[in-house]
Amino acid sequence: MRMLDLTALLKTPGSETSLSAHRRIVSTLQSRNETTAIYAMRSHIQRRREQATDAVRRAFAEMYVSRVQ
């Protein structure tokens, strides 16, 4: 059985690294700017959700399309 390669999440071209995103979130929390902190957290979660969905979609396509050909 094939395993989903979640390392693809780290290789998304032009994407912010998780560490830099987390540092930005911590910085906004330290500044006590609620609006900015909420935006930073929500945008990070949304980006990661989209990247995970795309990784799953690509893995399934590779798994099933390659069997047909």
N, C-alpha and C positions, 0 to 999 in steps of 0.2 A: 504494500500500500504506500502511496506517495504521501509525503508530508508537505504541508503548506509552508513555503519559504517566507517567513515573516521578515527576513532580513531585507526583503525588497522595500519594506517601509523605510528603511534607513537610506535607500539609494534613490529616492525620488528626486529627479533633477530640480535644482533651484529651491528645494525645500529647506526650511529652517531646521537645524538639528534640534533634537528633543532637549538637549542640555541648554542650548541658547534660549529656547522657548521657556524652559523652566526658570532660567535666570531672569528673563524678562518679567515673568509672573511674580517672582520673589521681589524684584525691584519695585513693581507696582504696588505690591502689598506693603513693602517698607515705606513707600511714599504716602501710604494711607489714602490713596486716591481710589475710592470705591468704584467709580465708573470705569476708570482705566483698568483696574484689576479684574473686574467682571468681564470686560471686553477681551483682555489678554487670555483669561482662562477659557472663555467660550470659544474664541477663535482657535486656540490651540486644540481643544477637544474636537471641534468641528473638522479641522485639518487632519488630525489623526484618524478620525472616523472615516473620512473620505479616503485616506491612504489605505486603511485596513480593508475597506470595501473594495477598492481597486485591486489590492493584492489578492483577495479571495476570488474576485472575478477573473483575474488573469490566471490564477492557479487552476480554477475549474475549467477554463477555456483550454489551457494547455493539457490538462488531464484527459478531457473528453474529446477534444478536436483531434489531438494527436493519435487517438485510438482509431478514429474513423479513416484517417488517411493512410 
